[in-house]
Amino acid sequence: MNNHHIYRDEWSDMSRYLVHFTKGDNAYRDLLSILHAGNIEAGGVFGIAQSKLRDRSDLKSVCFSETPLPLIKRISEGTSSYGVVFHKFHCQRNGVNPILYAYAESGLPDGIRTLIARASDDLRDPIWQLSTFIDEPKYTDNYKYKFEWEREWRKLGDYGFNPDDVAFLILPEEYHENAKGFFEQAEADEIGPNYTCPFIDPLWDPEIISDILNAS
């Protein structure tokens, strides 16, 4: 089945895309590095067993958001205005999966911790990979962790891609023309890939972004 046909155009709460944002003071430079290499390096260990697995480099992952692109401003406000967008079906075929938010009241976290305790020091136990895709939201006086609104997906290990795999690039409008010229020159000089996909400023009005999506 063609994954483009799973979602109807009028389902504005659903997204056909996943976006990875770069962060920090070097977010633009990091985005360019990712695009030049055609690879997003796994940056950290995540999930319900994170505190036990900080030294497990084989369990580092890459994070994405499924937030519909017209609403992407709320994600960029906590990360940066720079990111790369992929078709969701491409991500699914390459090991990206939505995470599970397990609330304490459901009993799921206790069951998962029981499996973790049973695994003990068995580094081959599948619970360690599974734990990467499970977060436990909490909101107490001492601990606040509730990020369901990010609609997060993850992939264990790096995420490699080709320029044709990129659906959109996210960056401020003031850099669009310079970035396009940079990529075109890199291709002409045979020193890097060219990205001919549409560019989106995450601060644009949702209607503008919707029009770009409808035209793509």
Order of alpha helices (4+ residues) and beta strands (2+ residues): beta-alpha-beta-beta-beta-alpha-beta-alpha-beta-beta-alpha-alpha-beta-beta-beta-beta-beta-beta-alpha-beta-alpha
